[in-house]
Amino acid sequence: MVSNRSTVRQARLVVSALSLLLVSSLAIAYGKHFRTAIGYARGRLPAQQYLSRFASQPVPGLSGTYFLFSADLAVADYLRAHSRRGDRIFVWGMEPLIYFLAQRPPATPFLHSQPLLTPWSPPEWRRKAIRDLERRRPAFIIIVHHDAQPWVTLWPDDSASALSTYPALTDLLRRRYRPTARIEDFNLWRPR
C-alpha cells in the first residue's frame, strides 16, 4: 500500500514537472513570437518597422500573386493626401483593405473585383457597379496588378488583365478618368 502511494506521488511529480516544462517552453516560444507585437503595442517599436513584417512572399504555384501590406499603406497614404475624407473610391482588385486604411468609403457595394469576375455572378451586378460609379464619381479608381486568384474567380489573370472582360468599366475609365499615379502594383486613376 505504501509503495502504491509512493508510485502515484512520483507519477504526479513527473507529470507536474513535464507540464511545467511544456508550459515554460510554450511561454518562451510565444514570447519570442510576440516580442515585436508587444514592443509595438508598448510604443517601443516604430510603426513602420512593425508593419514591415507583414509583407508576404509569392504564393507557391501562382507566380506573381502576392500581398504587400506596405504597398497598401502607401496607397492609403496617397489617397488620404489627395482626397477628402468623404470622397469615395473604387478598388478594382482583391485589396479591400485599402478602403479601411485610407478611411475612404467605397463607391459601390463591391469592395473588390471578385464578385464581378466570377462566371456565376449575375450580369446585373456589373451593370449596378457601373451605375454606382457613374452616379457617385469616385475620387479615385484603383486598378490592382498581381492579385490573381483563379481558384475563386476561375479567371487565370490578375484584376488589371481582367479589365478586358469588363468593357463598360474600361470605357468609363477612358472617358472620365486619367492615370495619375503608380504605387507598387496599384494604378490610381483620377477624374478628368
DOGU-793254 format. One record per residue: x, y, z of N, C-alpha, C in turn. Coordinates in steps of 0.001 Angstrom, whole numbers, plus 524288, in hexadecimal, padded with zeros to 5 digits. Example, Ala and Ser with C-alpha at 12.3 -4.5 7.8 and 13.67 -1.06 7.14 Angstrom:
833867E9C681E788300C7EE6C81E78833907F31C81E78;832327F73681BA8835667FBDC81BE4832648001E81EBE;
REM end
This chain:
803307FB668000080000800008000080365804E680000;80780804E68031E80B008095C8036480D9E80A357FE1C;80F0E806027FB65811B4806867F65C80DF9808AC7F230;808EC807667F2908051C809947EEDB804BC80F817EF78;80474811427F4528043C816E77F5588093A819897F377;80D7D8172F7F443812838194C7F299812CB8198B7ECA2;810E9815897EA0E810F0815627E45480D56819937E21C;808BD81A3D7E46C8050681E3C7E2B28076B823A77E37C;809D8824637E80980C4B8296A7E92F810AD82A897E544;813DE826AD7E4108181E827637E046815E8828847DAD1;811C0825CD7D97380F4E826BC7D45B80D3482C4E7D3FF;80AD182E227D834808C28337A7D84180D328376E7D7C8;811878366C7DA6B81600839F07DA0F8183383A1F7D481;81882835967D21F81A81835527CCBA816D6838467C90A;811BA837577C98A80DE683A057C64180E2183FDF7C73E;80E8F8417A7CC1680EEB8470A7CD62813D7849737CB07;81830846B87CB8381D22848BC7C96881CDB849287C36F;81AAA845367C0E781A24845607BB378165F849B87B981;8122F84A647BC6A80E7284E967BB398110B853E27BBCC;81407854977BFFC816CF859737C0D681ABD85A707BC74;81D75856597BAD082130856CE7B68881E6A8584C7B176;819FD855D67B06F816FF857087ABB7814FC85CA77ABC9;812AC85E427B01C8109D863947B0948150A8678F7B020;81978866797B28081DF286A0C7B22581FE186A7B7AC8B;820418660D7A9EC82207866167A47281E4F869357A104;8193C868667A1C78155C86B5679EC28159D8712579FFA;8163B872717A4E981682877F57A67181B3987A957A3ED;81FA4877E47A3E58245C87A0F7A1748238887AB179B99;82152876AA7990F82065876E27936E81C8887B3F79212;8183687B90794E98146687FAF793DB816A48850B7951B;819BB885697991F81C3788A6479A6C81FA288C49795F8;822BD888B5793B78260C88A2078F42822A788B9878A93;81E8088888789B281B12889777853B8185E88EC57859C;816908903A78A31813978950278AE7816D68999E78CDC;81BEA898E078D5381F4B89D0678F5B81EAD8A20E78C30;81EA48A18D7870D81E2C8A62A783BC818E68A8D07847E;814B08A5BB784A180F718A7F07855B80EFF8AA9578AAF;811488A82D78E99811218AA73793D88143F8AF8B793F0;818CD8AF867916381BF78B44B7910C819098B8A878E41;816378B74678A178131E8BB337873B80EAA8BD3C78AA5;80BF28B9A378D4A807878BB2A790A1809478BEB779516;80E028BDE979700810088C11F79B4E812948C62C7996D;812BC8C6F3794448150B8CBB47922A81AF18CB90791D3;81D478C7047923B822FB8C68679219825128C53478CAB;821858C44D788FD823178C2D3783B48202C8C65F77FE1;822E98C8E577C448204D8CC587788781C558C94E77533;8180F8CBE6773E6813E08C95E770E3815F28C72576BCD;819338CA05768FC81B218C829763E781E3D8C3207647C;821638C2BE76896824718BDFE76978820D68B96F76AB1;81CE98BA5A76DDD8192E8B63576F268161B8B48B76A50;8141C8B84C7676E810C88B70E762F1813D58B48D75E7C;818E98B57875E3481C138B32075A0981C3E8AD2F75A76;81ACD8AB1875EEE81ACA8A56875FAD8166A8A2BF75C97;812A38A5C275AAA80E0C8A3687584E80E508A2DC75266;812CC8A39A75019813668A29474A8B813DC89CB2749E7;810B489A7D74683810E7894D4745D3813C389379740D1;8153C88EA674065817FE88CAE73BDC8140588AEA737CA;815C088A32732E4812258883E72EEB80FA48831D7309F;80AB38827E72F3F807E887DB273075809FA8796A72CE3;80BA9874E772EF780DCE870BA72BB4809F686F2072771;80C0186E8E722B1808C986CC171E59805C88711971BA1;80604875C671DAA8033D87A2B71B458071D87E9771A87;80A5987E197169180E85881F1715FD80C438876D71591;80E9388AE97188680D088905B71862808BA891CB71C37;8060588E0771E70801C788F4472206804028900F72775;8030B8948E729C0804EE8958C72EFE801F389A0773172;802D889AA9736708008B89EF173960804F98A1CC73C18;8052F8A6E373B96809498AA0273DF9806AF8AE5E74119;8068B8ADA97462D803DA8B1567499B805FC8B6D77491B;80B188B74E7488E80D6A8BC857482480B6E8BF5A74341;80A408BC7B73F17808188BEEB73A61802948C0E173B6D;7FF6F8BDC573E377FA2E8BF8A73FA37FA7E8C487742E8;7FE2C8C4B8746867FEE38C96B749B8800768CE1E74664;803F48CD43742A9805B28D18F73F4A801268D39F73BFC;7FDEB8D01E739FA7F9558D1C4736EA7F5978D4CA73A71;7F4A48D2BF73F187F11F8D567742C47F3308DAD674423;7F83A8DB497450B7FA948E066746397F9C28E42E741A8;7FA9C8E23D73CF17F9EA8E57E7384C7F43C8E74C737D6;7F0948E3AB7389C7EB0D8E5047382D7E96D8E90C73C49;7EB5A8E868741107EA128EC3C745257EC548F1A0743DA;7F0EE8F1AF741777F3758F6AB7402F7F0F88F95B73B78;7EE6C8F6557380A7EC6C8F885733267E67F8F844732A2;7E3D08F761736F27DE128F768736E07DC1F8F92273C3A;7D70A8FA3873C5C7D4A88FBD2741547D2468F71C74408;7D16B8F790749017CF7C8F34674C3D7CA8B8F0B574A1B;7C6C98F39B748287C1EB8F1587463C7C2238EF717409F;7C6838F06A73DEA7C6FC8EEBC738787C6CF8E8CC73815;7C3FA8E6F27343D7C39A8E14C733597C7F88DF7D72FBE;7C9518DA7B730457CD298D80E72CD17CAEE8D2D872AEF;7CD5F8D0B5726EA7CBDC8CB93724F47D0D68C881723F0;7D1358C3E1726427D5BF8C07D7258F7D4338BC08721F1;7D68E8BBF971D467D5CE8B7A5719A77DA658B3F671A95;7D98E8B04E71E237DDA18ACA571F9F7DC248A9FB724B4;7DFA58A6DE726A67DEAB8A3D172B677E1458A65973024;7E0BA8AB67730B77E3408AE48734FC7DF598B1C3737DB;7DB388AF9E73A2E7D75A8B2E673CD77D9738B59F741B9;7DDF08B3EF743A97E03C8B6657483F7E1478BC3F74755;7E1FB8BDB3742747E32E8C323741287DEDA8C6CD742FA;7D9EE8C5257428D7D5A18C87E744527D65A8C9E774A1D;7D7888C5F974D2E7D82A8C6BC752D47DCF58CA1175407;7E15C8C8B6751A67E6348CB8B752BC7E5E08D13C750F6;7E3668D22974C7D7E2FA8D77774A657DE9D8DA8E74D05;7DB308D7CC74FC77D6A68DA41752447D34B8DD0074E2B;7D26F8DA39749CA7CF368DC307458B7CAF28D82D74472;7C60A8D9EE743EE7C1C58D643742F57C1DC8D42373D62;7BFCF8CF7B73CA67BF988CD32737637BB508CFC673419;7BC3E8D00872F0D7B8778D25B72B737B4328CE84729E7;7B51A8C98E72ABE7B13B8C5847297F7B11B8C1A172E08;7AD388BE3772E247AD378BA2A732357B16B8B5FC7314F;7B3EB8B61C72CC17B7C98B22072B627BD2B8B3F672D31;7BEE08B1E3731947C3BE8B3B0733FC7C8978B1B873135;7C8018ADF372DDC7CC538AC0172AAB7CA158A9C0725AA;7CD6F8A84C722177CBAB8A6A571CE57C97A8A11C71CB2;7CA7589E0D7209B7C8F289888720797C3338979771F04;7BF6289A22721897B9FB898F67200C7B89589AD671A8D;7BBD589E1F718477BACB89FFF713017BDC689CD670EEE;7C11C8994B710B47C43B8961970D1F7C2528907B70C94;7BFD288E73710837BE64888EA710647BA39887E770C46;7BA8E88377709A27B6BF8824B705857B1308818B7079B;7B09A8807370C8E7AB6887F8770EC17A8F088486710FE;7ABBC888E2710B77A98788DCF712A37A55788FC170ED1;7A10C891C1710CF79CF7893C970D5A79EFD8986F70A2A;79DCB898BE7052979F7289D2F701EA79D8B8A26970414;799388A261706EB797208A72F7093779B108A9B070CF7;79E528A68D70F807A22C8A8B97131C7A5E78AC697104C;7A79F8AAD970BAC7AB248AE3A708AA7A8658B34470712;7A3938B2CE705727A0A08B77C703F679FE78BB15708AE;79EB88B8CD70D3A79E0C8BBE3711FB7A3218BEAE7136F;7A7798BC007130D7AC868BE66714547AD818C320710D3;7AC758C2A070BC37AD468C7047082C7A98C8CB7B70972;7A4988CA3F70A867A0DB8CE6670C007A2CC8D151710D7;7A4A38CE58714C37A6A48D0D0719917AB648D43B71870;7AEDE8D25D715287B3938D566713D97B2268DA54710D8;7AE668D9F370D537ACA78DE8C70A577AA0C8E28270E00;7A6D48E09F7118F7A3E88E40A7150F7A75D8E6667195B;7AABE8E34571BA17ADD08E514720267B3128E76671EB3;7B4D58E68571A087B9C08E8C17181F7BE2A8E86F71C21;7C0438E3D171D277C45C8E367721267C90A8E6EE71FFB;7CB6C8E8CA724267D0058EC28723AD7D49D8E92E72158;7D4A98E4027221F7D8C08E0B471FDD7D6758DB6171E86;7D8628D93C71A3D7D78A8D3BA719077DCF18D1457191D;7DD6F8CD1D71C107E27B8CA8A71CC07E2478C54B71A01;7E5E88C470716697E6468BF8D7137C7EAE88BC79715AD;7E9E88B7957172D7EDE48B463719CE7F03C8B06C715FF;7F5628AFFF716227F84C8AC18713257FA1E8A7C4716DE;7FB488A338714BD7FD9489ED6717A47FA3489CFB71C33;7F52589CC771B707F1A889AF471F997EE4A8965F71DD1;7F01F8936A71A047ED0E88F15717D37EB8988B2E71C12;7E6AC8897F71BDD7E4A88857671F587E131881CC71C29;7E38D87ED67189C7E07287B967150A7DD3B87760717CA;7DEDA875D471C747DBDB871E571F4F7D6998740B7211A;7D5FD87941721077D11487BB57228F7CE1487D9F71DC3;7D0C88807671A607CE2688318716047CDE087FC87110D;7D11E87BCC710B17D1CC878AB70BF07D40487BFA7077E;7D60B8808E708D27D8BE883F7705197DE89883837065F;7E1D7881FF702937E750880CE703D47EACC88586704D2;7E91388A19703377EC7488EB0703857EAE88924F707FD;7EDDE896717089A7ECCE89A4170CBA7E84B89DD770B36;7E6CF8A13D70EE37E2628A4C370E007E3718A8957098F;7E8418AA79709117E97D8AE12704CC7E87B8AB786FF88;7EA068A69C6FEF87E9058A3BB6FA177E33B8A29D6F961;7E0858A1E56FDB47DAEE8A0A46FD777D7A98A5396FB85;7D9F28A9DD6FB4A7D7128AE4E6F9167D5368AD226F390;7D8118A9DC6F0CE7D68B8A8906EB6F7D1448A5C56EB38;7CF908A38D6EF9C7CA7B8A0E46EFC07C6138A48E6F170;7C7678A9726F25B7C3A08AD276F4747C3DE8B23C6F137;7C1F28B20B6EC657C25D8B6A26E8F77BFDF8BB916EB3C;7BBB18BB0C6EE357B91F8BFAE6F0677BCBD8C2886F434;7BFB68BFA76F74F7C35C8C2206FAF17C7F18C47C6F7F7;7C9EA8C1B66F4187CE2E8C3C86F0E17CC838C8D46EE3F;7C7BC8C8EC6EC377C5AC8CD976E9A37C5248D2206ED82;7C31C8D0FF6F2267C2898D50A6F6257C7E18D7586F78A;7CBC68D4076F8377D1118D5ED6F96B7D3078D97F6F510;7D25A8D7D36F03E7D44B8DACD6EBC47D1868E01B6EB45;7CC698E02E6EC197C95F8E4F16EB6A7CA058E8D26EFE9;7C9FA8E6EE6F4B17C9768EA6F6F9337CE518EAD66FCB2;7D22B8E7726FBE17D6A98E74F6FF6E7DBC48E7946FC69;7DFD18E8C56FF4D7E51A8E8D06FD1D7E8C48E64A70110;7EC9F8E3636FF287F0618E119702DE7F3798E57D70575;7F41E8E50570A917F6B38E94570D697FB6E8E77A71093;7FB818E288712367FFF58E0AA7154F800518DABD714EB;8050B8D8D2715AC805F78D33071610808F48D25871B22;806BD8CF3C71EA58094B8CDEB723968097B8C7FF723DF;80E2F8C5E2723B980EDF8C02E723AE80B6A8BDDF71F6B;807B48BA8E720F68044C8B7FA71D267FEF58BA8A71CA0;7FEBA8BF8671DBA7F9C68C26171D8F7FA298C6E3719B1;7F67F8C707715FF7F5EA8CB9E712927F16C8CED0714BD;7F2738D3C3715B57EE6C8D73D717C97EC938DAE67137C;7E76D8DB1C712D17E4F78DE5D70ED67E1B48E28B71185;7E2068E75370F817DEF68EBCE711877DB348EDA770D5B;7D7008F03C70EFE7D3828F27E70B0D7D6588F67A707A9;7D4B38F6E2702CF7D6FA8FAC16FF287D55990033700C4;
REM end
